[in-house]
Every structure is written in structure tokens, then in C-alpha cells.
Amino acid sequence: MTAYHQAAQSPLRAKTMCLKKLPITILVIILSVAVIGSCDRKTRGFSQAELALIHGSDSIMRVLTIEDVSDSIILRKISSELPDEALLSSDYDRLTKLLVATVKDPSQGGVGIAGPQVGINRRIIAVQRFDKDPIHSNGMPNYPFEVYPNARIIWASDSLVSGPEGCLSVPDRKSEVLRSHKIVIEYAVVGKTEAGYVKDHGNISGSAGNKREGKDNIRTISMVRDTISGFTAVIFQHEIDHLDGILYTDRI
């Protein structure tokens, strides 16, 4: 052991000796508080930094762009899945509403958005479903936005289509990109039990996973699959690319 190592360990030894002098009851309280705090962070399912972003936004979230170096680092990271604790939390409910509000805001006017684009490196996307029946407002069709946690593409057709793409995180630019015409996605559904089934996003699945009981219902998580084609399939491919740190400009 070098003299440097001995000097570096002296403060640590002093702290250890101080802890040994504390009454056992005080040590128990300190350890209990640390354990409770750790469990609270774990059961909520989100990191403290993620919670700060989710609860620090009033109505919409800031969209990250490649024009900022620190933003680009986040956009290039591979996102992790949302654990059951996160999916069953009120924090997740708030995040889904913020994602949809952000992409629909006139300042953005997008058709899809992914977690990394708002600083949340988790596998969650919001997509406008142009393949579903619209709700007409003032004579104009309003196609629904839906949120898909832990989304992945498990099959893509060899048949490709070319079309113009833009991105909220790549301002003032559009390019032609080749995408599969049809895909099959798998994602998690958070819903209420209904006669033993879980219903959400227009899909019904009988394979319920984790459950949390509320006052009036049981919230459940299940994995479902959906086959999508056309322009909506292009949106899904674009947004799921974001979850893997890929920008549409990489596919030009």
C-alpha cells in the first residue's frame, strides 16, 4: 500500500470510527431511511432525473434536437424498457399525456414522438393512427394518437416503399427514406380487466401479466401484437428507430 493510499483511507477510517460511536438506535434509523428511500425510487420505476422531467413540465415537454450537442448524446442512446412498476404508476400516466400534448402542439405539429426526443431514454412512443377511423371536428378528420410502451418491431416485409420523412429532432429538413410497407409490432398494454381480458388500443388480449388493484378495478399489463401497413407503418418504424438511437437521416 502506498503512502497515497494510506492518506486517502484515513478520512474513511475516521468516518467509520464515528459511526461506531453512534448509538445503535440512531444507526437503525439512518439505515431504515436509506432503505425506504431506495425502495421508493425502485417501486416508482423511473429515475429521479426522469421524474424531474415528467413533473417539471406543465403542459408540453421540450423537444431535443441534433442542433444541441448534449441533446444529440441523448438521441443517440439505446432506450431501456419500462418496468412494470413504471407502467402501473401515476408518473407513467402523466408521461403519456405529456407526449401526446407535445406532439400535437402547434409548435411541433408532428405525427409521432419517442421518449428520447423529450429526454426520456425509455421504450415509449406516441403515434397518430391514420389507419383508424377519425373523429371529425369542424368538418376535418382528427386521427387518434395512441401511446405504445416497450414497443418493438418483430417482423417487417421485404416490400419497401419510398416517401418523404421529417423529424421534430431534425429541424427544417426532409428526405426520401425507404421503409417496409407492412410490419408487426409488439408492445405492452396497460388496461383495466374486462371479463378476464385486457382491452386497450382496440386490441384484446387474454394473457394478462402483472396486476395492481385499485379502488374500482384491477390494472394489468399484457403484451400484444399488431399488424400495421401503409403510412402508419412508416411512422412506427421512424419512432421505434429513435428508441434504438437511430435517426431517419441514417437511412438516407
RODO-2510 file (C-alpha; in nm, 4 decimals, decimal comma):
residues 252
     n   res          X          Y          Z
     1     m     0,0000     0,0000     0,0000
     2     t     0,1424     0,3394    -0,0972
     3     a     0,1531     0,6488     0,1243
     4     y    -0,1142     0,7997    -0,1041
     5     h    -0,3484     0,5076    -0,0406
     6     q    -0,2918     0,5332     0,3348
     7     a    -0,3672     0,9061     0,3319
     8     a    -0,6758     0,8530     0,1173
     9     q    -0,8120     0,5922     0,3578
    10     s    -0,7556     0,7997     0,6745
    11     p    -1,0785     1,0071     0,6357
    12     l    -1,2709     0,6876     0,5645
    13     r    -1,1394     0,5273     0,8824
    14     a    -1,2337     0,8376     1,0794
    15     k    -1,5901     0,8244     0,9435
    16     t    -1,6123     0,4532     1,0254
    17     m    -1,4987     0,5177     1,3831
    18     c    -1,7573     0,7966     1,4200
    19     l    -2,0334     0,5622     1,3034
    20     k    -1,9212     0,3002     1,5555
    21     k    -1,9621     0,5548     1,8367
    22     l    -2,3241     0,6319     1,7421
    23     p    -2,5979     0,4670     1,9491
    24     i    -2,7443     0,1568     1,7847
    25     t    -3,0923     0,3136     1,7685
    26     i    -2,9629     0,6078     1,5634
    27     l    -2,7802     0,3743     1,3251
    28     v    -3,1004     0,1727     1,2769
    29     i    -3,2955     0,4903     1,1939
    30     i    -3,0312     0,6024     0,9411
    31     l    -3,0292     0,2630     0,7708
    32     s    -3,4103     0,2470     0,7674
    33     v    -3,4401     0,5873     0,5995
    34     a    -3,1828     0,4837     0,3360
    35     v    -3,3653     0,1577     0,2619
    36     i    -3,7075     0,3236     0,2428
    37     g    -3,5742     0,5911     0,0060
    38     s    -3,4149     0,3262    -0,2137
    39     c    -3,7353     0,1190    -0,2269
    40     d    -3,9412     0,4267    -0,3127
    41     r    -3,7182     0,5041    -0,6093
    42     k    -3,7338     0,1435    -0,7230
    43     t    -4,1095     0,0953    -0,6956
    44     r    -4,1825     0,4134    -0,8887
    45     g    -3,9913     0,2666    -1,1816
    46     f    -3,8406     0,5948    -1,3044
    47     s    -3,5084     0,7581    -1,2165
    48     q    -3,5058     1,0846    -1,0256
    49     a    -3,3869     1,2647    -1,3408
    50     e    -3,6770     1,1210    -1,5405
    51     l    -3,9273     1,2156    -1,2710
    52     a    -3,7905     1,5702    -1,2726
    53     l    -3,8601     1,5934    -1,6470
    54     i    -4,2062     1,4386    -1,6161
    55     h    -4,3203     1,6603    -1,3297
    56     g    -4,1249     1,9675    -1,4335
    57     s    -4,3399     2,0178    -1,7442
    58     d    -4,6733     2,1966    -1,7177
    59     s    -4,8392     2,1161    -2,0492
    60     i    -4,5758     2,0126    -2,3052
    61     m    -4,2155     1,8932    -2,2919
    62     r    -3,9075     2,0361    -2,4588
    63     v    -3,8176     1,8518    -2,7783
    64     l    -3,4493     1,7676    -2,8129
    65     t    -3,2735     1,8437    -3,1429
    66     i    -2,9484     1,7485    -3,3112
    67     e    -2,8552     2,1178    -3,3093
    68     d    -2,7584     2,0809    -2,9411
    69     v    -2,4594     1,8577    -2,8601
    70     s    -2,5990     1,7396    -2,5257
    71     d    -2,9337     1,6659    -2,6912
    72     s    -2,7616     1,4610    -2,9607
    73     i    -2,5979     1,2389    -2,6976
    74     i    -2,9406     1,1505    -2,5551
    75     l    -3,0929     1,0996    -2,9003
    76     r    -2,8183     0,8512    -2,9871
    77     k    -2,8610     0,6349    -2,6769
    78     i    -3,0409     0,2998    -2,6888
    79     s    -3,3519     0,3215    -2,4715
    80     s    -3,4368     0,0705    -2,1987
    81     e    -3,7749    -0,0881    -2,1368
    82     l    -4,0204     0,0491    -1,8842
    83     p    -4,0541    -0,1892    -1,5877
    84     d    -4,3958    -0,2907    -1,4557
    85     e    -4,3542    -0,0525    -1,1609
    86     a    -4,3279     0,2390    -1,4017
    87     l    -4,6164     0,1272    -1,6236
    88     l    -4,8505     0,0991    -1,3232
    89     s    -4,7543     0,4367    -1,1767
    90     s    -4,9218     0,7761    -1,1976
    91     d    -4,5905     0,9055    -1,3348
    92     y    -4,6425     0,6913    -1,6459
    93     d    -4,9965     0,8241    -1,6878
    94     r    -4,8638     1,1786    -1,6757
    95     l    -4,5845     1,0995    -1,9236
    96     t    -4,8284     0,9555    -2,1796
    97     k    -5,0430     1,2696    -2,1645
    98     l    -4,7387     1,4941    -2,1983
    99     l    -4,6085     1,3011    -2,5002
   100     v    -4,9363     1,3347    -2,6858
   101     a    -4,9773     1,7008    -2,5876
   102     t    -4,6236     1,7761    -2,7057
   103     v    -4,6519     1,6118    -3,0481
   104     k    -4,9956     1,7677    -3,1075
   105     d    -4,8883     2,1164    -3,0012
   106     p    -4,8989     2,3687    -3,2897
   107     s    -4,5306     2,4447    -3,2282
   108     q    -4,4497     2,0858    -3,3299
   109     g    -4,7334     1,9537    -3,5474
   110     g    -4,5891     1,6046    -3,5637
   111     v    -4,7426     1,2646    -3,6322
   112     g    -4,5259     1,0748    -3,3842
   113     i    -4,2814     1,1204    -3,0990
   114     a    -4,0496     0,8965    -2,8962
   115     g    -3,9281     0,9065    -2,5366
   116     p    -3,5679     1,0070    -2,6225
   117     q    -3,6980     1,3146    -2,8036
   118     v    -3,8161     1,4570    -2,4705
   119     g    -3,5124     1,3383    -2,2755
   120     i    -3,6605     1,0073    -2,1534
   121     n    -3,4459     0,7166    -2,2772
   122     r    -3,7246     0,4607    -2,2396
   123     r    -3,9043     0,2477    -2,4977
   124     i    -4,2202     0,4546    -2,5323
   125     i    -4,3689     0,6198    -2,8410
   126     a    -4,6828     0,8099    -2,9384
   127     v    -4,8144     0,7571    -3,2913
   128     q    -5,1014     0,9083    -3,4874
   129     r    -5,3097     0,6219    -3,6246
   130     f    -5,4065     0,7237    -3,9766
   131     d    -5,5263     0,3668    -4,0291
   132     k    -5,8091     0,4065    -3,7769
   133     d    -6,1437     0,5831    -3,8021
   134     p    -6,1067     0,9578    -3,7414
   135     i    -6,3200     1,1804    -3,5227
   136     h    -6,4476     1,4708    -3,7305
   137     s    -6,4153     1,8185    -3,5844
   138     n    -6,5277     2,1273    -3,7788
   139     g    -6,5536     1,9123    -4,0873
   140     m    -6,1912     1,7978    -4,0577
   141     p    -6,0796     1,4406    -3,9769
   142     n    -5,8929     1,4068    -3,6481
   143     y    -5,6992     1,0805    -3,6377
   144     p    -5,6258     0,9471    -3,2877
   145     f    -5,2872     0,9446    -3,1160
   146     e    -5,2003     0,6327    -2,9188
   147     v    -4,9111     0,5552    -2,6846
   148     y    -4,7104     0,2328    -2,7091
   149     p    -4,4725     0,1363    -2,4265
   150     n    -4,1928    -0,1181    -2,4756
   151     a    -4,2622    -0,1222    -2,8480
   152     r    -4,0563    -0,3388    -3,0828
   153     i    -4,0816    -0,4456    -3,4467
   154     i    -4,0803    -0,8240    -3,4610
   155     w    -4,1383    -0,8591    -3,8369
   156     a    -4,1039    -0,6321    -4,1394
   157     s    -4,1973    -0,7024    -4,5002
   158     d    -3,9390    -0,7186    -4,7758
   159     s    -4,1705    -0,4985    -4,9800
   160     l    -4,0426    -0,1423    -4,9438
   161     v    -4,1932     0,1988    -5,0084
   162     s    -4,0176     0,5303    -5,0501
   163     g    -4,1534     0,8509    -4,9051
   164     p    -4,0538     1,1878    -4,7617
   165     e    -3,9750     1,1998    -4,3890
   166     g    -3,9040     1,4774    -4,1454
   167     c    -3,8347     1,4774    -3,7735
   168     l    -3,9054     1,7061    -3,4802
   169     s    -3,5470     1,6484    -3,3656
   170     v    -3,4008     1,7322    -3,7097
   171     p    -3,5495     2,0775    -3,7801
   172     d    -3,6103     2,2180    -4,1255
   173     r    -3,5140     1,9097    -4,3212
   174     k    -3,6886     1,6355    -4,5199
   175     s    -3,5547     1,3429    -4,7201
   176     e    -3,6758     1,0342    -4,9042
   177     v    -3,6476     0,7165    -4,6967
   178     l    -3,7147     0,3518    -4,7796
   179     r    -3,9357     0,1693    -4,5282
   180     s    -4,1143    -0,1647    -4,5094
   181     h    -4,4728    -0,1481    -4,6327
   182     k    -4,6029    -0,3768    -4,3571
   183     i    -4,4775    -0,4548    -4,0043
   184     v    -4,5795    -0,6466    -3,6936
   185     i    -4,5130    -0,4735    -3,3637
   186     e    -4,5229    -0,5997    -3,0069
   187     y    -4,5864    -0,3687    -2,7130
   188     a    -4,7170    -0,3570    -2,3580
   189     v    -5,0762    -0,2719    -2,2790
   190     v    -5,1797    -0,1145    -1,9520
   191     g    -5,5522    -0,1527    -1,9104
   192     k    -5,8461    -0,2497    -1,6941
   193     t    -5,9697    -0,6041    -1,6637
   194     e    -6,2867    -0,6730    -1,8552
   195     a    -6,4365    -1,0206    -1,8072
   196     g    -6,0883    -1,1649    -1,7678
   197     y    -5,9420    -0,9790    -2,0632
   198     v    -5,7397    -0,6625    -2,1037
   199     k    -5,8638    -0,4091    -2,3542
   200     d    -5,6670    -0,1158    -2,4890
   201     h    -5,5763     0,0470    -2,8225
   202     g    -5,8586    -0,1503    -2,9819
   203     n    -5,6784    -0,4767    -2,9091
   204     i    -5,7915    -0,7521    -2,6735
   205     s    -5,5513    -0,9924    -2,5112
   206     g    -5,6185    -1,2756    -2,2698
   207     s    -5,2587    -1,3032    -2,1470
   208     a    -5,2544    -1,0667    -1,8514
   209     g    -4,9227    -1,0105    -1,6796
   210     n    -4,8528    -0,8051    -1,3692
   211     k    -5,1570    -0,6672    -1,1840
   212     r    -5,2212    -0,3836    -0,9428
   213     e    -5,5569    -0,3487    -0,7714
   214     g    -5,7199    -0,0086    -0,7415
   215     k    -6,0379     0,1017    -0,5681
   216     d    -6,2718     0,0110    -0,8516
   217     n    -6,0677    -0,2033    -1,0870
   218     i    -5,7529    -0,4056    -1,1401
   219     r    -5,4888    -0,2542    -1,3683
   220     t    -5,2996    -0,5114    -1,5674
   221     i    -5,0086    -0,5361    -1,8075
   222     s    -5,0047    -0,7670    -2,1071
   223     m    -4,8040    -0,7949    -2,4284
   224     v    -4,9946    -0,7714    -2,7550
   225     r    -4,9137    -0,7649    -3,1251
   226     d    -5,0496    -0,5526    -3,4062
   227     t    -5,0063    -0,5694    -3,7826
   228     i    -4,9720    -0,2282    -3,9452
   229     s    -4,9253    -0,1184    -4,3044
   230     g    -4,9018     0,1939    -4,5166
   231     f    -4,8136     0,5397    -4,3878
   232     t    -4,8870     0,4480    -4,0255
   233     a    -4,6315     0,1658    -4,0518
   234     v    -4,3764     0,4229    -4,1678
   235     i    -4,4444     0,6347    -3,8586
   236     f    -4,3976     0,3348    -3,6304
   237     q    -4,0658     0,2472    -3,7966
   238     h    -3,9452     0,6054    -3,7647
   239     e    -4,0348     0,6298    -3,3953
   240     i    -3,9042     0,2856    -3,2979
   241     d    -3,5772     0,3790    -3,4683
   242     h    -3,5494     0,6601    -3,2115
   243     l    -3,5637     0,4001    -2,9332
   244     d    -3,2553     0,2349    -3,0811
   245     g    -3,0640     0,5619    -3,1200
   246     i    -3,1269     0,5792    -3,4947
   247     l    -3,2344     0,8941    -3,6829
   248     y    -3,4075     0,8841    -4,0199
   249     t    -3,1040     1,0638    -4,1664
   250     d    -2,9049     0,7449    -4,1012
   251     r    -3,1258     0,5649    -4,3557
   252     i    -3,0861     0,8081    -4,6430
***
